Amino acid sequence: MWPPVAGEQRPMMHLDVQVGDLDDAVAEAVALGATLAQDQPQPDVRVLLDPAGHPFCLVRDDG
């Protein structure tokens, strides 16, 4: 569940994917069935939910 809720089960695994262009990667993920999470805690990271509701992050790779 994103964001975590006190008393609820926490995610067992978290997936971060580094991307060169954050906006393009988000658009591609959404086109493939992901949804953008309402809570976005960092400017260089986008939290998305897969079709089953599991969170994953796209992280801008500045290097």
N, C-alpha and C positions, 0 to 999 in steps of 0.2 A: 504494500500500500504506500502511496506517495501523496503527501508527506507522511512520515511515520505517525502513528497514533498511539498514545500511551495505553498499554494494556492489550494492544493488538499484536499479532505475530509480525515480526520484523522480516524483511527480505533475507533469504538464505544466501544469495549471491547477487553481486551487482556488476553490471557490464558497462564499462566506459569505452567508447570508440573514438579515437582521435580522427579528426577530419580537417581538411585544408580550408574549406569554405563552409562555415556553420549554417548559413542560410540555405545554401544549395543542399546540404546534407539533410537538414530538417525537411525541406520540401520533398526530397526523394523518399525519406522515411514515411512521411505522411501519405504520399502517393502509394506506398506499399502497404498501408493499413495502420500505421502508428498514429497516435494522437499526442498533441503537445499537452504536457501536464500543466495544470493551472499555476502551481507553485514553481517559480524559476529562481533559485537562490543565488546564482552567479551569472555575471554578464558574459563569460566566455564558455558557458556550459548550457546545454538545453536538455531538460529532462523530458523524455517521451515515454509513452505507455504502449506496449505491444497490444495486439488485438485481444489478448487475454487479460490485460490490465497490469502486466508486469513492467516495472520501470527500468529504463536504461538511459544512459547519458551519451550525448554527442558532445565532444570536447574539442574546441578549436585548438589546432596544433600550430603554434606560432614559430616552431623551430624548423 
